[in-house]
Amino acid sequence: MYVRKKKIKGRTYYYIVKSVREGKKIKQVYMEYLGDTLPDKKELKEIIKTLS
């Protein structure tokens, strides 16, 4: 899992994303929306830990 930054209409949003293989293709699955501000590293580690 990793954090992905996505720009929509000029605004930046953050998501936790997981890569999943479907046949021969790799698909990104959005696991959690983090909002428009990225949490600090300690909070981010806890969020990823709860999703695992």
Summary of the structure (lengths in Angstrom):
residues: 52
radius of gyration: 12.2
end to end distance: 8.6
largest distance: 35.4
contacts: 112
relative contact order: 0.25
helix: 21%
strand: 58%
